[in-house]
Amino acid sequence: PIPSLKREMRNLSEECNLEPITVSMAYVYFEKLVLQGKLNKQNRKLCAGACVLLAAKISSDLRKHEVKHLIDKLEERFRFNRRDLIGFEFTVLVALELALYLPENQVLPHYRRLTQQS
């Protein structure tokens, strides 16, 4: 299910006009959660959604209505409640040890792949 979740993350990000670098960051966050064993069947969509939301907030200059639009899209695409997403965002932030600024060497491989696919 992880590749299909990443595909959903990419498609949703494109719908919301997020930059490839934002998607790349979301992928890195998501993979870190996977490697920590934080993902399970119940929370994997929330994890994916929270990673996209955090990446968008940290790497894009989003206005309030754009954040709301992104949350609406995440809720619709991943079929979860926005309240759960907002609560889970903090859980993911803690799991990532608040380290949202990523070194280039973690982000660039994803970024290259995404820009070559487009």
QUIFENKA-V428217 format. One line per field, one symbol per residue. ss: DSSP state (h for helix, s for strand, l for the rest). psi: psi as a letter, one per 30 degrees, with the letter a starting at -180 (. if undefined). burial: b if it has 24 or more other ideal C-beta (glycine too) atoms within 12 Angstrom, else e. Layout:
ss = ???
psi = ???
burial = ???
This chain:
ss = lhhhhhhhhhhhhhhllllhhhhhhhhhhhhhhhhllllllllhhhhhhhhhhhhhhhhllllhhhhhhhhhhhhhhhlllhhhhhhhhhhhhhhllllllllhhhhhhhhhhhhhhl
psi = feeeeeeeeeeeeeeghkleeeeeeeeeeeeeeeffgfkleefeeeeeeeeeeeeeeefliklefeeeeeeeeeeeefhlkeeeeeefeeeeeeeghgifjkkefeeeeeeeeefef.
burial = eeeebbebbbebbeebebbbbbbbbbbbbbbbbbeeebbeeebbbbbbbbbbbbbbbbbbebeeeebeebbebbbebbebebeebbebbeebbebbeeebebeeeebeebbeebeeee
